[in-house]
Amino acid sequence: MTTRIIPAVGDPEAARVIATLLSQLPGAEPAAPVPDSTFLLDMLARLATESIDELPEVVLVHERIAPLPALDLIREVALRFPAVGVVLVTSDASPALFSAVMDSGARGLIGLPLTYEELAARVQGAAQWSVGVRRHLGRGPELPTGPGGKVVTVTGAKGGVGATFTAVQFALAAAAAGRRTALVDLDLQAGDVGSYLDVQFRRSIADLAGIQDISPRVLQDAVYDDRTGLALLLAPADGERGEEVDDRAARHVIAALRARYELVVIDCGTQVTGANAAAVELADVAVLVTTPDVVAVRAAKRMVRMWERLQVRKAEETTMVVNRWSKQTEIQPALIEKITKTRAVRTPVPAAFKELQAVVDAGRVQDLDNRSTVKQALWAVAGELGLLAAPDADPAASPQQPGAALAVRGSGPVARLRGGDRGTLGPWLRRGREG
């Protein structure tokens, strides 16, 4: 039996040693080492779209892989590609780490320095397990092994700029286009997504915080299936429970949602916490909402600089949406783009609060008239960001609600906003995880 192996190793010297030993294994077909977790997940996603049989039997994850920490990467691979056997290569072979590795979904652990005998045994065991899983899947219903859904975060430069309204409209637009969409409220102390959609639900994202392995059944119990077609994961009703959702919990929740939904829209509020910083770091598209006034633009610049200092996201990888714009506004989107060094969308959102007041006061923004210029602009931005159709689909072919055509025509998907060298969260966020 030929065993296909992908080593994920960021350290060049370690990559050389692992590649040398793998080349000596009988029946092994090792790929060239991949340098980071983003590259690995993208590679597996491309292979999975062709067939489950195209996936490698074994993935080796080195302990110093980035930007995702090794255990988080193992968990995401195990969740999204369950027929792949993952093995961790680490200098820490303690029982505590072994237990954590197995809980994350790995099939084994190899201690450093590497020995041929241990490497051969662990690879063989993981490969046999992978073959058995694939044989089982061939007789049963197909499990999701594809690339997973797109994650979009929406953050406000400051309070009151319209970030929550923007996130809700993005999600409604995607649902109307036929995409299976989840809307997550990660404004943990002051989340208003439920209030905007007239939803009250006893469960929240805090109920998932302590769960290491979020199964589809567990996730479904925490999600509210709204009549708009959205799956809602709300912020806790008691703001103090927001402290239970740290960056590690946020990563687990996002990985589970990504595996289940085509699009995950996350309202990150206006404060930087470990949880929403992790969300912005993992996002395919990170949107920052501002208004065209001095105070909000300064706040947007501060937010972008903080993300860069914490190694969460670079300014040029951030998409700026300008809300409450008018031709008479002295500060125009081009100037905001220059000041913040972000990428402004082509469609600014007009200042037309009178259109919104009735539905906002009623807490039913889903009832906003299709003729609303604000709704049309936000749905156009959703089309511009590629939220209304699958990456390989023609956006114009997606089913639309009346009035949603503007959200598609002339605004094809923009390029996927990723950065292989975004890095991990900074020391401030890592301290929270270690505690």
Helices and strands as residue ranges (DSSP letters): E 3-8, H 12-22, E 28-30, H 37-50, G 52-54, E 58-62, H 70-80, E 85-90, H 95-103, E 108-111, H 116-139, E 150-156, H 163-176, E 181-185, H 193-196, G 205-208, H 216-222, E 224-225, E 231-233, G 239-244, H 247-260, E 263-267, H 274-282, E 285-290, H 294-309, G 315-317, E 318-322, H 333-340, E 343-344, H 353-362, G 365-367, H 373-384, G 395-397, G 405-407, H 427-434
